[in-house]
Amino acid sequence: MESEFVSFEELDREHREERARDAERLRTGEITPEALQEENSIFPKDTVITFDLVAYLKKAYPMK
């Protein structure tokens, strides 16, 4: 399967079109700002994300 080339201009145009659609949906009351934020978020609203900074730093910068 051959991958399709997508230019920065195409990505930018699609992003602007998505934002324009989102703005119109907000303007018409089709969606609330909170619902739109949830829709566009990578993680669900109630997701708790934790990480161990000390363990990460020890792995990334091992002591010699």
PDB file of N, CA, C, O and CB in Angstrom:
ATOM      1  N   MET A   1       0.849  -1.188   0.000  1.00  0.00           N
ATOM      2  CA  MET A   1       0.000   0.000   0.000  1.00  0.00           C
ATOM      3  C   MET A   1       0.886   1.240   0.000  1.00  0.00           C
ATOM      4  O   MET A   1       1.750   1.393   0.863  1.00  0.00           O
ATOM      5  CB  MET A   1      -0.961   0.005   1.227  1.00  0.00           C
ATOM      6  N   GLU A   2       0.677   2.089  -0.933  1.00  0.00           N
ATOM      7  CA  GLU A   2       1.472   3.303  -1.067  1.00  0.00           C
ATOM      8  C   GLU A   2       0.849   4.423  -0.242  1.00  0.00           C
ATOM      9  O   GLU A   2      -0.361   4.647  -0.297  1.00  0.00           O
ATOM     10  CB  GLU A   2       1.589   3.720  -2.548  1.00  0.00           C
ATOM     11  N   SER A   3       1.690   5.133   0.532  1.00  0.00           N
ATOM     12  CA  SER A   3       1.164   6.226   1.338  1.00  0.00           C
ATOM     13  C   SER A   3       0.940   7.460   0.472  1.00  0.00           C
ATOM     14  O   SER A   3       1.666   7.714  -0.488  1.00  0.00           O
ATOM     15  CB  SER A   3       2.118   6.550   2.499  1.00  0.00           C
ATOM     16  N   GLU A   4      -0.075   8.207   0.838  1.00  0.00           N
ATOM     17  CA  GLU A   4      -0.458   9.398   0.089  1.00  0.00           C
ATOM     18  C   GLU A   4       0.318  10.602   0.612  1.00  0.00           C
ATOM     19  O   GLU A   4       0.463  10.774   1.822  1.00  0.00           O
ATOM     20  CB  GLU A   4      -1.983   9.645   0.188  1.00  0.00           C
ATOM     21  N   PHE A   5       0.811  11.428  -0.293  1.00  0.00           N
ATOM     22  CA  PHE A   5       1.519  12.646   0.093  1.00  0.00           C
ATOM     23  C   PHE A   5       0.505  13.735   0.416  1.00  0.00           C
ATOM     24  O   PHE A   5      -0.398  14.011  -0.374  1.00  0.00           O
ATOM     25  CB  PHE A   5       2.485  13.111  -1.034  1.00  0.00           C
ATOM     26  N   VAL A   6       0.659  14.341   1.566  1.00  0.00           N
ATOM     27  CA  VAL A   6      -0.216  15.439   1.971  1.00  0.00           C
ATOM     28  C   VAL A   6       0.672  16.641   2.273  1.00  0.00           C
ATOM     29  O   VAL A   6       1.584  16.564   3.096  1.00  0.00           O
ATOM     30  CB  VAL A   6      -1.102  15.048   3.218  1.00  0.00           C
ATOM     31  N   SER A   7       0.397  17.729   1.610  1.00  0.00           N
ATOM     32  CA  SER A   7       1.224  18.920   1.804  1.00  0.00           C
ATOM     33  C   SER A   7       0.770  19.700   3.041  1.00  0.00           C
ATOM     34  O   SER A   7      -0.341  19.522   3.540  1.00  0.00           O
ATOM     35  CB  SER A   7       1.169  19.822   0.555  1.00  0.00           C
ATOM     36  N   PHE A   8       1.652  20.555   3.511  1.00  0.00           N
ATOM     37  CA  PHE A   8       1.311  21.420   4.636  1.00  0.00           C
ATOM     38  C   PHE A   8       0.116  22.297   4.292  1.00  0.00           C
ATOM     39  O   PHE A   8      -0.741  22.544   5.140  1.00  0.00           O
ATOM     40  CB  PHE A   8       2.510  22.288   5.034  1.00  0.00           C
ATOM     41  N   GLU A   9       0.060  22.762   3.064  1.00  0.00           N
ATOM     42  CA  GLU A   9      -1.052  23.628   2.642  1.00  0.00           C
ATOM     43  C   GLU A   9      -2.386  22.889   2.736  1.00  0.00           C
ATOM     44  O   GLU A   9      -3.388  23.471   3.150  1.00  0.00           O
ATOM     45  CB  GLU A   9      -0.829  24.130   1.201  1.00  0.00           C
ATOM     46  N   GLU A  10      -2.404  21.607   2.352  1.00  0.00           N
ATOM     47  CA  GLU A  10      -3.639  20.830   2.446  1.00  0.00           C
ATOM     48  C   GLU A  10      -4.053  20.626   3.903  1.00  0.00           C
ATOM     49  O   GLU A  10      -5.226  20.770   4.248  1.00  0.00           O
ATOM     50  CB  GLU A  10      -3.470  19.474   1.753  1.00  0.00           C
ATOM     51  N   LEU A  11      -3.082  20.290   4.753  1.00  0.00           N
ATOM     52  CA  LEU A  11      -3.382  20.123   6.175  1.00  0.00           C
ATOM     53  C   LEU A  11      -3.894  21.423   6.781  1.00  0.00           C
ATOM     54  O   LEU A  11      -4.845  21.419   7.563  1.00  0.00           O
ATOM     55  CB  LEU A  11      -2.140  19.643   6.933  1.00  0.00           C
ATOM     56  N   ASP A  12      -3.263  22.528   6.418  1.00  0.00           N
ATOM     57  CA  ASP A  12      -3.677  23.824   6.931  1.00  0.00           C
ATOM     58  C   ASP A  12      -5.081  24.179   6.466  1.00  0.00           C
ATOM     59  O   ASP A  12      -5.883  24.684   7.251  1.00  0.00           O
ATOM     60  CB  ASP A  12      -2.696  24.901   6.500  1.00  0.00           C
ATOM     61  N   ARG A  13      -5.387  23.922   5.198  1.00  0.00           N
ATOM     62  CA  ARG A  13      -6.719  24.215   4.658  1.00  0.00           C
ATOM     63  C   ARG A  13      -7.783  23.375   5.383  1.00  0.00           C
ATOM     64  O   ARG A  13      -8.832  23.889   5.771  1.00  0.00           O
ATOM     65  CB  ARG A  13      -6.759  23.939   3.127  1.00  0.00           C
ATOM     66  N   GLU A  14      -7.496  22.074   5.559  1.00  0.00           N
ATOM     67  CA  GLU A  14      -8.458  21.203   6.249  1.00  0.00           C
ATOM     68  C   GLU A  14      -8.677  21.666   7.686  1.00  0.00           C
ATOM     69  O   GLU A  14      -9.806  21.676   8.176  1.00  0.00           O
ATOM     70  CB  GLU A  14      -7.970  19.740   6.234  1.00  0.00           C
ATOM     71  N   HIS A  15      -7.601  22.047   8.353  1.00  0.00           N
ATOM     72  CA  HIS A  15      -7.713  22.515   9.734  1.00  0.00           C
ATOM     73  C   HIS A  15      -8.560  23.786   9.809  1.00  0.00           C
ATOM     74  O   HIS A  15      -9.407  23.920  10.692  1.00  0.00           O
ATOM     75  CB  HIS A  15      -6.316  22.770  10.329  1.00  0.00           C
ATOM     76  N   ARG A  16      -8.332  24.706   8.891  1.00  0.00           N
ATOM     77  CA  ARG A  16      -9.126  25.948   8.872  1.00  0.00           C
ATOM     78  C   ARG A  16     -10.599  25.663   8.589  1.00  0.00           C
ATOM     79  O   ARG A  16     -11.474  26.299   9.176  1.00  0.00           O
ATOM     80  CB  ARG A  16      -8.572  26.922   7.817  1.00  0.00           C
ATOM     81  N   GLU A  17     -10.880  24.718   7.699  1.00  0.00           N
ATOM     82  CA  GLU A  17     -12.267  24.350   7.401  1.00  0.00           C
ATOM     83  C   GLU A  17     -12.938  23.725   8.619  1.00  0.00           C
ATOM     84  O   GLU A  17     -14.098  24.013   8.912  1.00  0.00           O
ATOM     85  CB  GLU A  17     -12.322  23.379   6.211  1.00  0.00           C
ATOM     86  N   GLU A  18     -12.201  22.863   9.331  1.00  0.00           N
ATOM     87  CA  GLU A  18     -12.754  22.256  10.546  1.00  0.00           C
ATOM     88  C   GLU A  18     -13.071  23.319  11.586  1.00  0.00           C
ATOM     89  O   GLU A  18     -14.123  23.269  12.223  1.00  0.00           O
ATOM     90  CB  GLU A  18     -11.776  21.225  11.129  1.00  0.00           C
ATOM     91  N   ARG A  19     -12.180  24.270  11.762  1.00  0.00           N
ATOM     92  CA  ARG A  19     -12.403  25.342  12.736  1.00  0.00           C
ATOM     93  C   ARG A  19     -13.580  26.225  12.329  1.00  0.00           C
ATOM     94  O   ARG A  19     -14.342  26.677  13.183  1.00  0.00           O
ATOM     95  CB  ARG A  19     -11.138  26.194  12.891  1.00  0.00           C
ATOM     96  N   ALA A  20     -13.727  26.469  11.039  1.00  0.00           N
ATOM     97  CA  ALA A  20     -14.861  27.265  10.559  1.00  0.00           C
ATOM     98  C   ALA A  20     -16.173  26.521  10.827  1.00  0.00           C
ATOM     99  O   ALA A  20     -17.158  27.127  11.249  1.00  0.00           O
ATOM    100  CB  ALA A  20     -14.712  27.575   9.044  1.00  0.00           C
ATOM    101  N   ARG A  21     -16.182  25.209  10.581  1.00  0.00           N
ATOM    102  CA  ARG A  21     -17.386  24.405  10.875  1.00  0.00           C
ATOM    103  C   ARG A  21     -17.686  24.434  12.370  1.00  0.00           C
ATOM    104  O   ARG A  21     -18.840  24.569  12.776  1.00  0.00           O
ATOM    105  CB  ARG A  21     -17.203  22.935  10.393  1.00  0.00           C
ATOM    106  N   ASP A  22     -16.633  24.305  13.192  1.00  0.00           N
ATOM    107  CA  ASP A  22     -16.831  24.356  14.643  1.00  0.00           C
ATOM    108  C   ASP A  22     -17.401  25.707  15.065  1.00  0.00           C
ATOM    109  O   ASP A  22     -18.311  25.762  15.892  1.00  0.00           O
ATOM    110  CB  ASP A  22     -15.506  24.086  15.377  1.00  0.00           C
ATOM    111  N   ALA A  23     -16.879  26.784  14.512  1.00  0.00           N
ATOM    112  CA  ALA A  23     -17.372  28.124  14.855  1.00  0.00           C
ATOM    113  C   ALA A  23     -18.841  28.272  14.472  1.00  0.00           C
ATOM    114  O   ALA A  23     -19.628  28.854  15.218  1.00  0.00           O
ATOM    115  CB  ALA A  23     -16.529  29.208  14.152  1.00  0.00           C
ATOM    116  N   GLU A  24     -19.204  27.746  13.309  1.00  0.00           N
ATOM    117  CA  GLU A  24     -20.605  27.821  12.863  1.00  0.00           C
ATOM    118  C   GLU A  24     -21.512  27.002  13.781  1.00  0.00           C
ATOM    119  O   GLU A  24     -22.614  27.436  14.116  1.00  0.00           O
ATOM    120  CB  GLU A  24     -20.739  27.323  11.404  1.00  0.00           C
ATOM    121  N   ARG A  25     -21.058  25.840  14.180  1.00  0.00           N
ATOM    122  CA  ARG A  25     -21.840  25.000  15.102  1.00  0.00           C
ATOM    123  C   ARG A  25     -22.039  25.704  16.437  1.00  0.00           C
ATOM    124  O   ARG A  25     -23.116  25.632  17.028  1.00  0.00           O
ATOM    125  CB  ARG A  25     -21.145  23.640  15.321  1.00  0.00           C
ATOM    126  N   LEU A  26     -21.005  26.381  16.910  1.00  0.00           N
ATOM    127  CA  LEU A  26     -21.127  27.145  18.153  1.00  0.00           C
ATOM    128  C   LEU A  26     -22.094  28.314  17.975  1.00  0.00           C
ATOM    129  O   LEU A  26     -22.936  28.569  18.835  1.00  0.00           O
ATOM    130  CB  LEU A  26     -19.747  27.660  18.609  1.00  0.00           C
ATOM    131  N   ARG A  27     -21.966  29.020  16.855  1.00  0.00           N
ATOM    132  CA  ARG A  27     -22.806  30.194  16.592  1.00  0.00           C
ATOM    133  C   ARG A  27     -24.280  29.827  16.536  1.00  0.00           C
ATOM    134  O   ARG A  27     -25.125  30.565  17.043  1.00  0.00           O
ATOM    135  CB  ARG A  27     -22.391  30.860  15.285  1.00  0.00           C
ATOM    136  N   THR A  28     -24.593  28.690  15.922  1.00  0.00           N
ATOM    137  CA  THR A  28     -25.986  28.279  15.764  1.00  0.00           C
ATOM    138  C   THR A  28     -26.540  27.557  16.985  1.00  0.00           C
ATOM    139  O   THR A  28     -27.730  27.246  17.043  1.00  0.00           O
ATOM    140  CB  THR A  28     -26.120  27.394  14.560  1.00  0.00           C
ATOM    141  N   GLY A  29     -25.668  27.289  17.968  1.00  0.00           N
ATOM    142  CA  GLY A  29     -26.127  26.602  19.167  1.00  0.00           C
ATOM    143  C   GLY A  29     -26.241  25.100  18.994  1.00  0.00           C
ATOM    144  O   GLY A  29     -26.796  24.414  19.853  1.00  0.00           O
ATOM    145  N   GLU A  30     -25.723  24.586  17.897  1.00  0.00           N
ATOM    146  CA  GLU A  30     -25.763  23.147  17.645  1.00  0.00           C
ATOM    147  C   GLU A  30     -24.956  22.382  18.695  1.00  0.00           C
ATOM    148  O   GLU A  30     -25.257  21.230  19.007  1.00  0.00           O
ATOM    149  CB  GLU A  30     -25.230  22.836  16.239  1.00  0.00           C
ATOM    150  N   ILE A  31     -23.927  23.040  19.233  1.00  0.00           N
ATOM    151  CA  ILE A  31     -23.057  22.403  20.208  1.00  0.00           C
ATOM    152  C   ILE A  31     -22.609  23.449  21.219  1.00  0.00           C
ATOM    153  O   ILE A  31     -22.475  24.627  20.888  1.00  0.00           O
ATOM    154  CB  ILE A  31     -21.836  21.733  19.519  1.00  0.00           C
ATOM    155  N   THR A  32     -22.378  23.012  22.451  1.00  0.00           N
ATOM    156  CA  THR A  32     -21.891  23.929  23.488  1.00  0.00           C
ATOM    157  C   THR A  32     -20.369  23.977  23.432  1.00  0.00           C
ATOM    158  O   THR A  32     -19.736  23.063  22.904  1.00  0.00           O
ATOM    159  CB  THR A  32     -22.379  23.490  24.907  1.00  0.00           C
ATOM    160  N   PRO A  33     -19.782  25.037  23.974  1.00  0.00           N
ATOM    161  CA  PRO A  33     -18.314  25.095  24.013  1.00  0.00           C
ATOM    162  C   PRO A  33     -17.700  23.892  24.745  1.00  0.00           C
ATOM    163  O   PRO A  33     -16.666  23.366  24.332  1.00  0.00           O
ATOM    164  CB  PRO A  33     -17.865  26.391  24.689  1.00  0.00           C
ATOM    165  N   GLU A  34     -18.346  23.471  25.828  1.00  0.00           N
ATOM    166  CA  GLU A  34     -17.841  22.332  26.594  1.00  0.00           C
ATOM    167  C   GLU A  34     -17.888  21.047  25.767  1.00  0.00           C
ATOM    168  O   GLU A  34     -16.939  20.264  25.781  1.00  0.00           O
ATOM    169  CB  GLU A  34     -18.651  22.156  27.885  1.00  0.00           C
ATOM    170  N   ALA A  35     -18.986  20.832  25.049  1.00  0.00           N
ATOM    171  CA  ALA A  35     -19.122  19.634  24.221  1.00  0.00           C
ATOM    172  C   ALA A  35     -18.111  19.648  23.067  1.00  0.00           C
ATOM    173  O   ALA A  35     -17.557  18.609  22.709  1.00  0.00           O
ATOM    174  CB  ALA A  35     -20.560  19.525  23.670  1.00  0.00           C
ATOM    175  N   LEU A  36     -17.880  20.808  22.502  1.00  0.00           N
ATOM    176  CA  LEU A  36     -16.905  20.924  21.428  1.00  0.00           C
ATOM    177  C   LEU A  36     -15.498  20.641  21.944  1.00  0.00           C
ATOM    178  O   LEU A  36     -14.707  19.974  21.277  1.00  0.00           O
ATOM    179  CB  LEU A  36     -16.969  22.318  20.795  1.00  0.00           C
ATOM    180  N   GLN A  37     -15.194  21.150  23.133  1.00  0.00           N
ATOM    181  CA  GLN A  37     -13.890  20.885  23.737  1.00  0.00           C
ATOM    182  C   GLN A  37     -13.709  19.385  23.946  1.00  0.00           C
ATOM    183  O   GLN A  37     -12.648  18.835  23.653  1.00  0.00           O
ATOM    184  CB  GLN A  37     -13.742  21.641  25.079  1.00  0.00           C
ATOM    185  N   GLU A  38     -14.743  18.730  24.452  1.00  0.00           N
ATOM    186  CA  GLU A  38     -14.688  17.279  24.676  1.00  0.00           C
ATOM    187  C   GLU A  38     -14.511  16.545  23.347  1.00  0.00           C
ATOM    188  O   GLU A  38     -13.736  15.592  23.263  1.00  0.00           O
ATOM    189  CB  GLU A  38     -15.973  16.785  25.397  1.00  0.00           C
ATOM    190  N   GLU A  39     -15.212  16.976  22.331  1.00  0.00           N
ATOM    191  CA  GLU A  39     -15.141  16.349  21.012  1.00  0.00           C
ATOM    192  C   GLU A  39     -13.738  16.466  20.410  1.00  0.00           C
ATOM    193  O   GLU A  39     -13.264  15.537  19.756  1.00  0.00           O
ATOM    194  CB  GLU A  39     -16.169  16.984  20.072  1.00  0.00           C
ATOM    195  N   ASN A  40     -13.086  17.585  20.626  1.00  0.00           N
ATOM    196  CA  ASN A  40     -11.779  17.835  20.033  1.00  0.00           C
ATOM    197  C   ASN A  40     -10.607  17.402  20.915  1.00  0.00           C
ATOM    198  O   ASN A  40      -9.451  17.507  20.506  1.00  0.00           O
ATOM    199  CB  ASN A  40     -11.648  19.287  19.718  1.00  0.00           C
ATOM    200  N   SER A  41     -10.900  16.920  22.114  1.00  0.00           N
ATOM    201  CA  SER A  41      -9.854  16.544  23.046  1.00  0.00           C
ATOM    202  C   SER A  41      -9.302  15.150  22.735  1.00  0.00           C
ATOM    203  O   SER A  41     -10.028  14.267  22.281  1.00  0.00           O
ATOM    204  CB  SER A  41     -10.383  16.595  24.473  1.00  0.00           C
ATOM    205  N   ILE A  42      -8.025  14.977  22.987  1.00  0.00           N
ATOM    206  CA  ILE A  42      -7.394  13.665  22.812  1.00  0.00           C
ATOM    207  C   ILE A  42      -7.888  12.703  23.888  1.00  0.00           C
ATOM    208  O   ILE A  42      -8.153  11.532  23.617  1.00  0.00           O
ATOM    209  CB  ILE A  42      -5.847  13.784  22.861  1.00  0.00           C
ATOM    210  N   PHE A  43      -8.007  13.212  25.107  1.00  0.00           N
ATOM    211  CA  PHE A  43      -8.423  12.393  26.234  1.00  0.00           C
ATOM    212  C   PHE A  43      -9.811  12.807  26.701  1.00  0.00           C
ATOM    213  O   PHE A  43     -10.153  13.988  26.653  1.00  0.00           O
ATOM    214  CB  PHE A  43      -7.414  12.503  27.386  1.00  0.00           C
ATOM    215  N   PRO A  44     -10.613  11.850  27.151  1.00  0.00           N
ATOM    216  CA  PRO A  44     -11.919  12.196  27.716  1.00  0.00           C
ATOM    217  C   PRO A  44     -11.760  13.139  28.910  1.00  0.00           C
ATOM    218  O   PRO A  44     -10.719  13.159  29.567  1.00  0.00           O
ATOM    219  CB  PRO A  44     -12.677  10.922  28.140  1.00  0.00           C
ATOM    220  N   LYS A  45     -12.789  13.904  29.173  1.00  0.00           N
ATOM    221  CA  LYS A  45     -12.759  14.949  30.197  1.00  0.00           C
ATOM    222  C   LYS A  45     -12.337  14.419  31.575  1.00  0.00           C
ATOM    223  O   LYS A  45     -11.567  15.079  32.273  1.00  0.00           O
ATOM    224  CB  LYS A  45     -14.125  15.603  30.299  1.00  0.00           C
ATOM    225  N   ASP A  46     -12.820  13.262  31.968  1.00  0.00           N
ATOM    226  CA  ASP A  46     -12.561  12.748  33.307  1.00  0.00           C
ATOM    227  C   ASP A  46     -11.302  11.895  33.406  1.00  0.00           C
ATOM    228  O   ASP A  46     -11.071  11.268  34.439  1.00  0.00           O
ATOM    229  CB  ASP A  46     -13.730  11.949  33.764  1.00  0.00           C
ATOM    230  N   THR A  47     -10.491  11.858  32.369  1.00  0.00           N
ATOM    231  CA  THR A  47      -9.274  11.061  32.384  1.00  0.00           C
ATOM    232  C   THR A  47      -8.261  11.664  33.345  1.00  0.00           C
ATOM    233  O   THR A  47      -8.031  12.874  33.354  1.00  0.00           O
ATOM    234  CB  THR A  47      -8.679  10.956  30.973  1.00  0.00           C
ATOM    235  N   VAL A  48      -7.662  10.802  34.152  1.00  0.00           N
ATOM    236  CA  VAL A  48      -6.605  11.232  35.065  1.00  0.00           C
ATOM    237  C   VAL A  48      -5.293  10.699  34.497  1.00  0.00           C
ATOM    238  O   VAL A  48      -5.133   9.495  34.294  1.00  0.00           O
ATOM    239  CB  VAL A  48      -6.855  10.716  36.548  1.00  0.00           C
ATOM    240  N   ILE A  49      -4.369  11.600  34.247  1.00  0.00           N
ATOM    241  CA  ILE A  49      -3.086  11.223  33.679  1.00  0.00           C
ATOM    242  C   ILE A  49      -2.013  11.471  34.727  1.00  0.00           C
ATOM    243  O   ILE A  49      -1.870  12.581  35.241  1.00  0.00           O
ATOM    244  CB  ILE A  49      -2.789  12.014  32.368  1.00  0.00           C
ATOM    245  N   THR A  50      -1.264  10.425  35.034  1.00  0.00           N
ATOM    246  CA  THR A  50      -0.176  10.558  35.991  1.00  0.00           C
ATOM    247  C   THR A  50       1.091   9.970  35.389  1.00  0.00           C
ATOM    248  O   THR A  50       1.030   9.078  34.542  1.00  0.00           O
ATOM    249  CB  THR A  50      -0.523   9.864  37.331  1.00  0.00           C
ATOM    250  N   PHE A  51       2.208  10.460  35.818  1.00  0.00           N
ATOM    251  CA  PHE A  51       3.470   9.882  35.398  1.00  0.00           C
ATOM    252  C   PHE A  51       4.485  10.059  36.516  1.00  0.00           C
ATOM    253  O   PHE A  51       4.385  10.971  37.336  1.00  0.00           O
ATOM    254  CB  PHE A  51       3.970  10.529  34.082  1.00  0.00           C
ATOM    255  N   ASP A  52       5.452   9.175  36.525  1.00  0.00           N
ATOM    256  CA  ASP A  52       6.484   9.176  37.547  1.00  0.00           C
ATOM    257  C   ASP A  52       7.690   9.929  37.000  1.00  0.00           C
ATOM    258  O   ASP A  52       8.499   9.356  36.271  1.00  0.00           O
ATOM    259  CB  ASP A  52       6.866   7.724  37.970  1.00  0.00           C
ATOM    260  N   LEU A  53       7.815  11.190  37.343  1.00  0.00           N
ATOM    261  CA  LEU A  53       8.880  12.029  36.832  1.00  0.00           C
ATOM    262  C   LEU A  53      10.253  11.514  37.247  1.00  0.00           C
ATOM    263  O   LEU A  53      11.189  11.535  36.448  1.00  0.00           O
ATOM    264  CB  LEU A  53       8.693  13.451  37.307  1.00  0.00           C
ATOM    265  N   VAL A  54      10.381  11.055  38.481  1.00  0.00           N
ATOM    266  CA  VAL A  54      11.674  10.564  38.965  1.00  0.00           C
ATOM    267  C   VAL A  54      12.103   9.338  38.168  1.00  0.00           C
ATOM    268  O   VAL A  54      13.258   9.248  37.753  1.00  0.00           O
ATOM    269  CB  VAL A  54      11.602  10.227  40.471  1.00  0.00           C
ATOM    270  N   ALA A  55      11.190   8.391  37.947  1.00  0.00           N
ATOM    271  CA  ALA A  55      11.523   7.195  37.169  1.00  0.00           C
ATOM    272  C   ALA A  55      11.883   7.567  35.738  1.00  0.00           C
ATOM    273  O   ALA A  55      12.819   7.011  35.163  1.00  0.00           O
ATOM    274  CB  ALA A  55      10.350   6.200  37.177  1.00  0.00           C
ATOM    275  N   TYR A  56      11.147   8.496  35.169  1.00  0.00           N
ATOM    276  CA  TYR A  56      11.447   8.940  33.803  1.00  0.00           C
ATOM    277  C   TYR A  56      12.839   9.551  33.719  1.00  0.00           C
ATOM    278  O   TYR A  56      13.610   9.220  32.818  1.00  0.00           O
ATOM    279  CB  TYR A  56      10.401   9.956  33.325  1.00  0.00           C
ATOM    280  N   LEU A  57      13.162  10.433  34.646  1.00  0.00           N
ATOM    281  CA  LEU A  57      14.463  11.085  34.633  1.00  0.00           C
ATOM    282  C   LEU A  57      15.598  10.093  34.849  1.00  0.00           C
ATOM    283  O   LEU A  57      16.653  10.215  34.228  1.00  0.00           O
ATOM    284  CB  LEU A  57      14.514  12.163  35.693  1.00  0.00           C
ATOM    285  N   LYS A  58      15.389   9.106  35.730  1.00  0.00           N
ATOM    286  CA  LYS A  58      16.412   8.085  35.949  1.00  0.00           C
ATOM    287  C   LYS A  58      16.661   7.287  34.675  1.00  0.00           C
ATOM    288  O   LYS A  58      17.800   6.940  34.366  1.00  0.00           O
ATOM    289  CB  LYS A  58      15.999   7.145  37.090  1.00  0.00           C
ATOM    290  N   LYS A  59      15.599   7.001  33.945  1.00  0.00           N
ATOM    291  CA  LYS A  59      15.736   6.233  32.696  1.00  0.00           C
ATOM    292  C   LYS A  59      16.356   7.109  31.596  1.00  0.00           C
ATOM    293  O   LYS A  59      17.199   6.637  30.834  1.00  0.00           O
ATOM    294  CB  LYS A  59      14.349   5.687  32.235  1.00  0.00           C
ATOM    295  N   ALA A  60      15.948   8.358  31.514  1.00  0.00           N
ATOM    296  CA  ALA A  60      16.419   9.246  30.463  1.00  0.00           C
ATOM    297  C   ALA A  60      17.857   9.711  30.703  1.00  0.00           C
ATOM    298  O   ALA A  60      18.614   9.926  29.756  1.00  0.00           O
ATOM    299  CB  ALA A  60      15.500  10.446  30.353  1.00  0.00           C
ATOM    300  N   TYR A  61      18.224   9.863  31.972  1.00  0.00           N
ATOM    301  CA  TYR A  61      19.554  10.343  32.330  1.00  0.00           C
ATOM    302  C   TYR A  61      20.183   9.411  33.366  1.00  0.00           C
ATOM    303  O   TYR A  61      20.286   9.757  34.543  1.00  0.00           O
ATOM    304  CB  TYR A  61      19.486  11.791  32.872  1.00  0.00           C
ATOM    305  N   PRO A  62      20.599   8.232  32.917  1.00  0.00           N
ATOM    306  CA  PRO A  62      21.155   7.272  33.881  1.00  0.00           C
ATOM    307  C   PRO A  62      22.444   7.809  34.531  1.00  0.00           C
ATOM    308  O   PRO A  62      23.244   8.494  33.893  1.00  0.00           O
ATOM    309  CB  PRO A  62      21.439   5.922  33.181  1.00  0.00           C
ATOM    310  N   MET A  63      22.614   7.481  35.801  1.00  0.00           N
ATOM    311  CA  MET A  63      23.818   7.876  36.545  1.00  0.00           C
ATOM    312  C   MET A  63      24.969   6.993  36.083  1.00  0.00           C
ATOM    313  O   MET A  63      24.794   5.792  35.875  1.00  0.00           O
ATOM    314  CB  MET A  63      23.603   7.754  38.103  1.00  0.00           C
ATOM    315  N   LYS A  64      26.116   7.577  35.928  1.00  0.00           N
ATOM    316  CA  LYS A  64      27.286   6.799  35.476  1.00  0.00           C
ATOM    317  C   LYS A  64      28.173   6.448  36.621  1.00  0.00           C
ATOM    318  O   LYS A  64      29.200   5.797  36.429  1.00  0.00           O
ATOM    319  CB  LYS A  64      28.083   7.562  34.438  1.00  0.00           C
TER     320      LYS A  64
END
